[in-house]
Amino acid sequence: MANREQNDWLNDLKWDANGLIPAIAQDAATDQILMMAWMNKTALQQTVATGEAVYWSRSRQKLWHKGEQSGHTQQIHSIFLDCDSDVIILKVTQQGGIACHTGRFSCFYRQLDTSQKEPEWQIVTPVLQDPETIYSKK
């Protein structure tokens, strides 16, 4: 019974059929959206317990501590739940200033340019660090 009471906050969330919820990482100082990833209950519990973002990697089917290879961890300031209880926002400080595996500050670096006859995606933010230097095998 005590375990159920301790996890009531987790049961308030609407997990998808795979037991996942979208998690949006937002810069705590600027409100810029950095990235979107998925969390399962264990990832969210570890995030709360450690104060650093832990996600669920759908491609690798395992927990992923953000920055485990790059050192670009996300320090959690606060966690918000949307009105439908099916999306969370993590207000974070992005250590190292790079959230994206492409070496950019944010994963949202392409903007749709509709000024031409045919819309196209334009890269609007620079690479801050070559991904090869971030993820090189040591």
N, C-alpha and C positions, 0 to 999 in steps of 0.2 A: 504494500500500500504506500509506503514512504517513497518508493521509486516512482510510482505513478504521480504522486504529488510533486516530486522534484522535476518531472518532465512535462508538466501541464503546459508550460510555455511552448514546448516543441509540438504538442498535440494541437495547439491553436493554429498552426500553419497548415495550409492546403498543399500537400505534397502531390506531385504528379504520379502517374501510374508506375513510374520507375523509382518512386521514393525520392524525387529530386525537387528542388525549388530554384528558380533563377535568382542569382545574387549579383547586384550591380555595385561595383566599387566606385565610389565618388570621392574626389579629393576633399578633405575636411576643410581646407582653407579657401579653396576657390570654387567649390561645387562642380568642377569639371568632371564629367563621366570618364573614368579611366578604362574600365573593362566590364564585361559581363561574363560570369562563369556559373557553374552549377554547384549546389551543395546538397548533401544528404544529411540526415540527422547527426551522424558522427562528425562530419565536417563542421557543422554549425556548433555542435557541442565543443569541439576542440578549439574553434575560433573564439568562443566565449571564454573557455578555460585559459587559453594562452595569450589572448589579446592580439593575436596575429591571424591573418586570413588563411584559412584552410579550405580548399575546394574539393570537389569530386571530379576527377578526369573521366569523362565518358569514353574517350578514345583508349585510355590505358586501363580503365576500370579499377581505379585505385584513388586513395586520398592523395591530394597534392597540396603541400604547404607552399603557398606562393613565395617564391624567392629561394626555394630549397637548392636550386642550382646557381641562379644568378646573384643571389644575395639581395635582390630587390623585393624585400618583404613588405607587407602592408600592415601597419600598426592600426588597430581598430580604436576609433574614438567613440562611435555609437552605431547602433543597428536599428533600422526602421523597418516596419512591416506595412505594406500597402493596405488599402481598404478592403480588398478581396482576400487578404491573407495568403496570397500566392506569389508574391515577389518581395524580396528584401533588398534594402540598400545598406551597404556598409560605408560609413564615413571613415576614411582612412588617411593616414600619412603614408605616401608611397616612398619607401626608402630607396635611395639611389636615383629618384626622379624618373624611373623608367618602369612602366607597367606592362608594356607590350613586348612580346617575344621578337618583334621586328626592330627593337631598339628605340622605340618612340615612347614619349610620355604617356600617351593614351592609345588604346586599340582602335579608337574611332578617329582615324587620320584621313579618311577619304570622304569627300563631300560631293553630292550630286550637283553637277553644273547643268542647269536647264536653260542657259542663255543661248545655246546653239539649237539648230533644228532637231538634232538627235541628242538627248541628254547623255552625259557620260560622267564617270567617277573621276574626280581629280584628287591627287594627293595634296593635302593642305598643311601637313606638319612634317618637319624634318626628322630624319633618323638622328638620334642623339649619341648612339653608340652602336658600332657594328655588331650584329647578333653573334657573329663568329667569335668575337672576343668575350661576349657575355657567357656563351654556352660551350666554350671550348672544353674538351676533356682534359682534366688535370691529372 
